[in-house]
Each structure stands twice: as C-alpha cells, then as structure tokens.
Amino acid sequence: VLDLSMNIPPAPAGLNLPALIRTGIEALLKRSSAEALLSYHPGPGSPAERAAGSSWLAAAGDRLPVDRVVVGSGAQALLTAVVLAETREGDTILADALTYPGLIALAGTTRRKLAAVLNDSDGMLPDDLEEAVRRHGARALYLNPTLQNPTASVMPESRRRELARMADKLGLTIVEDDPYRRLLATAPPAFLTLAPERTFHVATLAKCISPFLRTAFLAAPDQQAAERISAAIRGTTMMAPPLMAGLACEWLRSGLAGEITAAVRTEAKARQEIARNILPKGFAASEASLHLWYPLESRLRSGELADVARRRGLAISPAEEFAVGRDFANGFRLALGATSNRERLKEGLESLASILSGVPGSSRPKV
C-alpha cells in the first residue's frame, strides 16, 4: 500500500537525514557523560533542555523564562499531561468539528468529552464558542490554528484575536497545538502571544524535522502551571528520552534544526506543486503544508472512498477519522510526506486522480 495517510515530514531536500542522525549521536556520546544519558532526567527536562526549548518556542513570540518551559516525549505526551492536569474526568473539551485524531483518542482514554464548535472559512466562530461553553459547561478549548489538521487552513490574525478575547471573557484554558508553524515563512501570531496568561502551547519537532526525535516543548502560562504539567508527566511518560532530547537540543543550539526545517519546507513545497499538477482543482492546502484537504460534494462518503482507494493500493485518511460528533464536512486528507520520493508520490496521486474521475461530482468539490 502506498501511504498517503501518515502525516510525517518528507526527507529534507538536499540533506541526508540518516547520516546527520548518525554523526549527531556519535558527537553527542563523545561530549556527554554516560551517566547523564543513562540516568533519569527531571520530569520537565534538564535546565539545558528547557533553555533550548525556550529558544525554539521563541518563533511563536518572545523568549520565555525557562521555568515556564516543559520538555516532553512528543506532542501527544504533552497534550496528555495538559488534559490530566487542567481538566477532570467527565469535563468537555471544545474543538473544531474536524480535529486531530490524537485528541479524539486522548479524550476517550481519559474519559473526557469532546464537543464541536462551528466554523467558517476563517476558522472557529467566536459566537458559537460562547454558545458551546454555555451549553456544555466547558472550561478548555483545543486549537490547531496554523496549517490545521486535517483542513490545512491557517486562521487569520483577526479571528485569533476575536477568539482570544472570547476565551478571556469566558475564562477558558486554551490548548494550542502548533506543530506546523515553522513550515510557513511567516505565520500569524500564536495564541501563546495573544493570550499568554491562559494558553498551553505545544510545539513538536516531529512535523518539521522528524518523529525520530520524539521531542516536543510546552510553554505554560506561569511557573505553577508548568509544575502541574511536570507532575502529570512524572505520572505518565516519566520524561523525554535523554538521548533523543539531547540530540534535538544539540541541533537547536547549533542551528542545524533550522536548516533541516528549511529543507523540509522546500521539499513540502515541491510536493504540493506535484499535487496541484495532478489532482482535480478544489482542494485546500498551503504551499508548504505536509497535507491537503480534499472536500467531496458527492453522495459517496469519504470512508467509502478510502475503501475504494485501499483496494487500489492507496491509503488515505477519510473525514470520519477526524470527526467530533456526527455533523462534519465530507472529504479526506492526503499526507504528502510519507512516500519515499517524488516519483512514488506522483504514481499515488495519479492513481487517486483516476479514482476521483469516476466519482460523480468530485471534479467540482466545494471548499
């Protein structure tokens, strides 16, 4: 099966990532003591790791005090810690009608409820957010405002400011999942900047460098909130893997992380261009996003289309995988990074275009 479903960054253009990993680990082992790498680390990360995380998070705003930064073994581990620390069993978390599947799984595992908020082309609607809070008694709001998963939309600054004001009025805790920001040359200000006193901001390296690193950083509203997150980490994942976190922070300090991200961005742009040349018009994407969203106006549900595609040797992600509730847009997400090279991607997209040509109405999708 050719994978157009797993949303991972492509191999960075012009760089040999496996070779960089090998040389990076060798250098790290030479410079670091075995005791440091073979021992348990503090739950929020070592002071050096937290400082490196503060530097990485500065792309979303001002550089943060180290005591507000927490290091985790990937975004999912940090999101888990936030949910456990800031909500209770039975609480409702508000999100987009189509949202990150990891949040859906997390809510089910921790016995939290999810409720959808209506949106338009600019993103979540502030008025419906207010109504949803009153209807569900929710205290937490999950947002993925930059290259949103799965729709690839980028919420404009004006809507972000409206939502930040509404969250302040309603006393909501904002959980900002921001894995894709660095794929854009310029991005609107993060909620971490607009509402720092109520935002837990999570930024993973998995989507702009590699999931191999299993390292992500969290910015908390204050030191006390960071300590609550650290306690939740100790009770779940314990710590970020010292070797991977050490390598990630070494790359951050040396500037190599930025070079890899720029090379991933270049490759992502090339793959989006391939998609534009092959697929029927009407899908939603940004020039450097790892994925695109293809809306369907046909009566064929995206889950049925995914079954057809799998029989043709293609894996795609139907809307059902991202749905909060039963009222959601029909469509599917395509991930462009998992295929090994551009030629394989072309083969997969040409096969998918052939499938879509036989679906009534799919050549005139609604965005």
C-alpha positions as a printed NumPy array, in Angstrom:
array([[  0.   ,   0.   ,   0.   ],
       [  1.297,   3.438,  -0.958],
       [  0.882,   5.622,   2.116],
       [ -0.891,   8.948,   1.664],
       [ -2.289,   8.822,   5.192],
       [  0.629,   9.168,   7.639],
       [  1.369,  12.857,   8.189],
       [  5.144,  12.982,   8.567],
       [  7.697,  15.348,   7.052],
       [  9.362,  14.242,   3.829],
       [ 13.103,  13.696,   3.658],
       [ 14.647,  17.191,   3.735],
       [ 15.717,  18.375,   0.286],
       [ 19.48 ,  18.303,  -0.163],
       [ 20.24 ,  16.775,   3.244],
       [ 20.984,  13.209,   4.292],
       [ 18.985,  12.96 ,   7.5  ],
       [ 20.084,   9.398,   8.45 ],
       [ 23.718,  10.492,   8.136],
       [ 23.034,  13.582,  10.26 ],
       [ 21.431,  11.381,  12.904],
       [ 24.412,   9.028,  12.988],
       [ 27.018,  11.772,  13.224],
       [ 24.892,  13.717,  15.69 ],
       [ 24.545,  10.791,  18.075],
       [ 28.252,   9.974,  17.812],
       [ 29.175,  13.565,  18.643],
       [ 26.668,  13.686,  21.49 ],
       [ 28.085,  10.495,  23.024],
       [ 31.593,  11.941,  22.851],
       [ 30.622,  15.225,  24.509],
       [ 28.159,  13.946,  27.108],
       [ 28.842,  11.808,  30.121],
       [ 27.409,   8.312,  30.079],
       [ 25.88 ,   8.97 ,  33.486],
       [ 23.826,  11.845,  32.098],
       [ 22.465,   9.857,  29.175],
       [ 21.865,   6.641,  31.114],
       [ 20.075,   8.21 ,  34.058],
       [ 16.58 ,   9.529,  34.702],
       [ 16.062,  13.204,  33.905],
       [ 13.766,  15.622,  35.738],
       [ 10.152,  15.451,  34.568],
       [ 10.166,  18.894,  32.874],
       [ 13.605,  18.32 ,  31.335],
       [ 17.078,  19.445,  32.348],
       [ 17.826,  23.197,  32.577],
       [ 19.794,  22.99 ,  29.317],
       [ 16.927,  21.199,  27.532],
       [ 14.388,  23.714,  28.797],
       [ 16.604,  26.589,  27.648],
       [ 16.857,  25.058,  24.176],
       [ 13.077,  24.647,  24.165],
       [ 12.63 ,  28.303,  25.1  ],
       [ 14.754,  29.248,  22.099],
       [ 12.655,  27.072,  19.757],
       [  9.386,  28.409,  21.147],
       [ 10.573,  31.983,  20.598],
       [  9.443,  31.635,  16.969],
       [  5.893,  31.978,  18.343],
       [  6.693,  35.14 ,  20.338],
       [  9.144,  36.419,  22.9  ],
       [ 11.647,  34.079,  24.51 ],
       [ 10.114,  32.557,  27.633],
       [ 11.558,  32.117,  31.113],
       [ 12.914,  28.591,  31.426],
       [ 10.622,  27.825,  34.366],
       [  7.605,  28.104,  32.013],
       [  9.019,  25.542,  29.539],
       [  8.485,  21.779,  29.777],
       [ 10.147,  19.099,  27.628],
       [  8.146,  16.013,  26.643],
       [  8.439,  12.83 ,  24.605],
       [  6.376,  14.178,  21.724],
       [  3.28 ,  16.348,  21.441],
       [  0.895,  13.575,  22.457],
       [  2.677,  13.124,  25.789],
       [  2.448,  16.849,  26.49 ],
       [ -1.203,  17.064,  25.415],
       [ -1.932,  14.145,  27.74 ],
       [ -0.24 ,  15.964,  30.599],
       [ -2.251,  19.137,  29.938],
       [ -5.551,  17.264,  29.794],
       [ -4.809,  15.376,  33.022],
       [ -3.553,  18.46 ,  34.862],
       [ -6.11 ,  21.029,  33.701],
       [ -9.358,  19.057,  33.321],
       [-11.263,  16.419,  35.265],
       [-12.937,  13.175,  34.216],
       [-16.248,  13.991,  32.563],
       [-15.215,  17.515,  31.546],
       [-15.895,  18.705,  27.995],
       [-13.127,  19.966,  25.734],
       [-14.194,  22.134,  22.807],
       [-12.583,  21.696,  19.384],
       [-13.198,  22.038,  15.666],
       [-15.703,  19.648,  14.099],
       [-12.745,  18.116,  12.25 ],
       [ -9.758,  17.86 ,  14.554],
       [ -6.549,  15.993,  15.354],
       [ -7.289,  12.261,  15.828],
       [ -4.806,  12.111,  18.704],
       [ -7.067,  14.44 ,  20.679],
       [-10.075,  12.242,  19.962],
       [ -8.199,   9.169,  21.19 ],
       [ -6.893,  11.03 ,  24.23 ],
       [-10.362,  12.209,  25.231],
       [-11.667,   8.66 ,  25.021],
       [ -8.794,   7.222,  27.038],
       [ -9.018,   9.831,  29.807],
       [-12.834,   9.869,  29.84 ],
       [-13.172,  13.464,  28.744],
       [-15.88 ,  14.566,  26.334],
       [-15.358,  16.429,  23.074],
       [-17.81 ,  18.904,  21.587],
       [-17.549,  20.652,  18.23 ],
       [-17.671,  24.405,  17.628],
       [-18.913,  25.717,  14.28 ],
       [-16.504,  27.45 ,  11.915],
       [-16.33 ,  29.381,   8.672],
       [-13.515,  29.953,   6.187],
       [-11.522,  31.885,   8.825],
       [-11.839,  29.193,  11.477],
       [-13.778,  28.725,  14.691],
       [-16.686,  31.138,  15.239],
       [-16.429,  33.174,  18.477],
       [-20.206,  33.436,  18.915],
       [-20.664,  29.679,  18.6  ],
       [-17.77 ,  29.171,  21.006],
       [-19.649,  31.21 ,  23.585],
       [-22.809,  29.188,  22.972],
       [-20.902,  25.897,  23.219],
       [-19.356,  26.914,  26.549],
       [-22.774,  27.679,  27.982],
       [-24.276,  24.511,  26.532],
       [-21.578,  22.136,  27.749],
       [-20.07 ,  23.956,  30.721],
       [-16.666,  23.553,  29.076],
       [-13.511,  25.087,  30.54 ],
       [-10.941,  24.03 ,  27.924],
       [-10.536,  24.854,  24.225],
       [ -8.27 ,  22.931,  21.837],
       [ -6.975,  24.814,  18.803],
       [ -4.65 ,  23.877,  15.943],
       [ -4.76 ,  27.247,  14.161],
       [ -1.768,  27.029,  11.812],
       [ -1.998,  24.518,   8.923],
       [ -4.821,  22.855,  10.798],
       [ -5.045,  19.086,  10.787],
       [ -6.852,  17.947,   8.652],
       [ -8.053,  21.01 ,   6.689],
       [ -4.624,  22.708,   6.216],
       [ -6.269,  26.073,   6.974],
       [ -4.402,  28.971,   8.587],
       [ -6.534,  31.059,  10.947],
       [ -6.021,  34.789,  10.225],
       [ -4.824,  37.114,  12.958],
       [ -8.166,  38.925,  13.21 ],
       [-10.034,  35.706,  14.075],
       [ -7.313,  34.691,  16.534],
       [ -7.719,  37.974,  18.376],
       [-11.512,  37.574,  18.46 ],
       [-11.184,  34.078,  19.916],
       [ -8.564,  35.222,  22.429],
       [-10.943,  37.933,  23.664],
       [-13.808,  35.434,  23.87 ],
       [-11.655,  32.929,  25.765],
       [-10.74 ,  35.667,  28.232],
       [-14.392,  36.63 ,  28.661],
       [-15.38 ,  33.004,  29.274],
       [-12.369,  32.091,  31.432],
       [-11.286,  29.294,  29.084],
       [ -7.987,  27.461,  29.128],
       [ -6.542,  27.388,  25.593],
       [ -4.566,  24.354,  24.436],
       [ -2.701,  25.449,  21.311],
       [ -1.276,  22.565,  19.289],
       [  1.25 ,  24.142,  16.924],
       [  3.347,  21.517,  15.105],
       [  3.457,  23.141,  11.659],
       [  4.213,  26.839,  12.308],
       [  7.82 ,  26.673,  11.129],
       [  6.76 ,  25.296,   7.747],
       [  5.404,  28.761,   6.924],
       [  7.759,  31.595,   6.03 ],
       [  5.532,  33.879,   8.087],
       [  2.634,  32.879,  10.308],
       [  0.02 ,  34.869,  12.252],
       [  0.801,  35.404,  15.935],
       [  0.265,  32.36 ,  18.104],
       [ -2.262,  32.268,  20.938],
       [  0.809,  31.979,  23.143],
       [  1.474,  35.598,  22.163],
       [ -2.145,  36.802,  22.101],
       [ -3.306,  35.161,  25.328],
       [ -0.191,  34.041,  27.253],
       [ -1.934,  34.058,  30.628],
       [ -4.307,  31.223,  29.609],
       [ -2.509,  29.315,  26.831],
       [ -0.7  ,  25.987,  26.971],
       [  1.295,  25.98 ,  23.744],
       [  2.705,  22.68 ,  22.407],
       [  5.331,  22.593,  19.64 ],
       [  6.749,  19.268,  18.487],
       [  9.79 ,  18.632,  16.317],
       [  8.099,  15.616,  14.716],
       [  6.375,  17.523,  11.899],
       [  9.167,  19.879,  10.852],
       [ 12.24 ,  17.678,  11.455],
       [ 11.425,  14.017,  12.183],
       [  9.274,  11.888,  14.502],
       [ 12.5  ,  10.001,  15.225],
       [ 13.437,  12.669,  17.786],
       [ 10.323,  12.146,  19.971],
       [ 10.842,  15.58 ,  21.478],
       [  8.385,  18.421,  21.968],
       [  8.226,  21.573,  24.053],
       [  5.39 ,  23.128,  26.027],
       [  5.003,  26.736,  27.12 ],
       [  2.833,  27.114,  30.219],
       [  1.071,  30.307,  31.369],
       [  3.243,  30.511,  34.501],
       [  5.651,  28.542,  36.667],
       [  2.884,  26.954,  38.735],
       [  1.151,  25.676,  35.621],
       [  4.455,  24.256,  34.362],
       [  4.876,  22.421,  37.666],
       [  1.407,  20.872,  37.284],
       [  2.325,  19.662,  33.806],
       [  5.615,  18.27 ,  35.11 ],
       [  3.756,  16.302,  37.786],
       [  1.449,  14.837,  35.142],
       [  4.459,  13.834,  33.041],
       [  6.019,  12.047,  36.005],
       [  2.78 ,  10.106,  36.417],
       [  2.536,   9.093,  32.75 ],
       [  5.588,   9.14 ,  30.476],
       [  8.126,   9.993,  33.238],
       [ 10.447,  12.012,  30.972],
       [ 11.595,  12.666,  27.432],
       [ 14.154,  10.074,  26.207],
       [ 17.537,  11.574,  27.216],
       [ 19.357,  10.547,  24.03 ],
       [ 16.704,  11.907,  21.687],
       [ 16.158,  15.072,  23.71 ],
       [ 19.9  ,  15.589,  23.907],
       [ 20.292,  15.268,  20.139],
       [ 17.318,  17.564,  19.495],
       [ 18.704,  20.246,  21.781],
       [ 22.159,  19.932,  20.232],
       [ 20.621,  20.553,  16.805],
       [ 18.679,  23.518,  18.173],
       [ 21.789,  25.087,  19.677],
       [ 23.906,  24.532,  16.557],
       [ 21.284,  25.847,  14.135],
       [ 21.015,  22.502,  12.337],
       [ 17.364,  22.179,  13.378],
       [ 16.595,  25.343,  11.444],
       [ 18.485,  24.072,   8.4  ],
       [ 16.595,  20.783,   8.411],
       [ 13.268,  22.59 ,   8.792],
       [ 14.081,  24.85 ,   5.842],
       [ 14.969,  21.795,   3.734],
       [ 11.715,  20.063,   4.762],
       [  9.846,  23.229,   3.781],
       [ 11.499,  23.173,   0.347],
       [ 10.535,  19.544,  -0.217],
       [  6.989,  20.141,   1.03 ],
       [  6.579,  22.976,  -1.486],
       [  7.754,  20.711,  -4.3  ],
       [  5.271,  18.02 ,  -3.302],
       [  2.396,  20.492,  -3.101],
       [  3.252,  21.604,  -6.637],
       [  3.068,  17.981,  -7.783],
       [ -0.373,  17.668,  -6.191],
       [ -1.582,  20.853,  -7.906],
       [ -0.484,  19.5  , -11.274],
       [ -2.185,  16.117, -10.874],
       [ -5.288,  16.359,  -8.693],
       [ -8.583,  17.917,  -9.754],
       [ -8.867,  21.518,  -8.603],
       [-10.666,  22.453,  -5.407],
       [ -8.545,  21.053,  -2.599],
       [ -7.335,  23.199,   0.307],
       [ -3.637,  23.492,   1.142],
       [ -0.797,  25.854,   1.818],
       [  2.274,  25.876,  -0.397],
       [  4.436,  24.31 ,   2.333],
       [  1.957,  22.147,   4.256],
       [  2.602,  18.447,   4.707],
       [ -1.019,  17.613,   3.877],
       [ -4.015,  18.819,   1.919],
       [ -7.751,  18.586,   2.404],
       [ -9.975,  17.421,  -0.444],
       [-13.691,  18.168,   0.108],
       [-16.273,  15.939,  -1.578],
       [-19.7  ,  17.031,  -2.72 ],
       [-20.705,  13.61 ,  -4.   ],
       [-23.003,  11.313,  -2.055],
       [-20.133,   8.9  ,  -1.642],
       [-18.813,   9.237,   1.905],
       [-15.088,   9.643,   2.364],
       [-14.903,   6.379,   4.299],
       [-16.287,   4.551,   1.274],
       [-13.812,   6.337,  -0.978],
       [-10.975,   5.303,   1.348],
       [-12.082,   1.674,   0.958],
       [-12.009,   2.029,  -2.829],
       [ -8.552,   3.611,  -2.666],
       [ -7.193,   0.859,  -0.43 ],
       [ -8.327,  -1.766,  -2.917],
       [ -6.267,   0.172,  -5.473],
       [ -3.229,   0.145,  -3.177],
       [ -3.589,   3.64 ,  -1.672],
       [ -4.025,   4.666,   1.964],
       [ -5.84 ,   7.983,   2.547],
       [ -7.466,   9.493,   5.656],
       [-11.261,   9.931,   5.473],
       [-13.113,  12.682,   7.341],
       [-14.532,  10.146,   9.788],
       [-11.093,   9.777,  11.404],
       [-11.125,  13.468,  12.388],
       [-14.787,  13.929,  13.272],
       [-16.051,  15.307,  16.568],
       [-19.721,  14.354,  16.641],
       [-21.847,  13.477,  13.642],
       [-22.097,  16.799,  11.805],
       [-18.897,  17.24 ,   9.806],
       [-17.762,  18.053,   6.281],
       [-17.34 ,  15.209,   3.804],
       [-13.811,  14.94 ,   2.465],
       [-10.436,  13.359,   3.029],
       [ -6.894,  14.315,   3.986],
       [ -3.879,  13.453,   1.874],
       [ -0.451,  13.39 ,   3.514],
       [  2.324,  14.089,   1.025],
       [  5.411,  13.356,   3.118],
       [  5.33 ,   9.617,   3.81 ],
       [  6.146,   8.46 ,   0.275],
       [  9.855,   7.834,  -0.187],
       [ 10.338,  10.141,  -3.166],
       [  8.516,  12.429,  -5.595],
       [  8.124,   9.766,  -8.277],
       [  6.275,   7.472,  -5.915],
       [  4.108,  10.388,  -4.855],
       [  3.255,  11.119,  -8.492],
       [  2.238,   7.487,  -9.007],
       [ -0.036,   7.585,  -5.989],
       [ -1.668,  10.89 ,  -6.883],
       [ -2.237,   9.82 , -10.49 ],
       [ -3.933,   6.676,  -9.248],
       [ -6.085,   8.719,  -6.875],
       [ -6.994,  11.187,  -9.642],
       [ -8.152,   8.218, -11.711],
       [-10.367,   7.078,  -8.84 ],
       [-11.805,  10.573,  -8.351],
       [-12.649,  10.882, -12.038],
       [-15.136,   8.055, -11.565],
       [-16.825,   9.641,  -8.52 ],
       [-19.82 ,  11.799,  -9.549],
       [-19.297,  15.421,  -8.538],
       [-15.763,  15.007,  -7.256],
       [-14.313,  17.197, -10.02 ],
       [-16.35 ,  20.117,  -8.637],
       [-15.639,  19.939,  -4.917],
       [-16.9  ,  22.565,  -2.503],
       [-14.239,  24.26 ,  -0.408]])
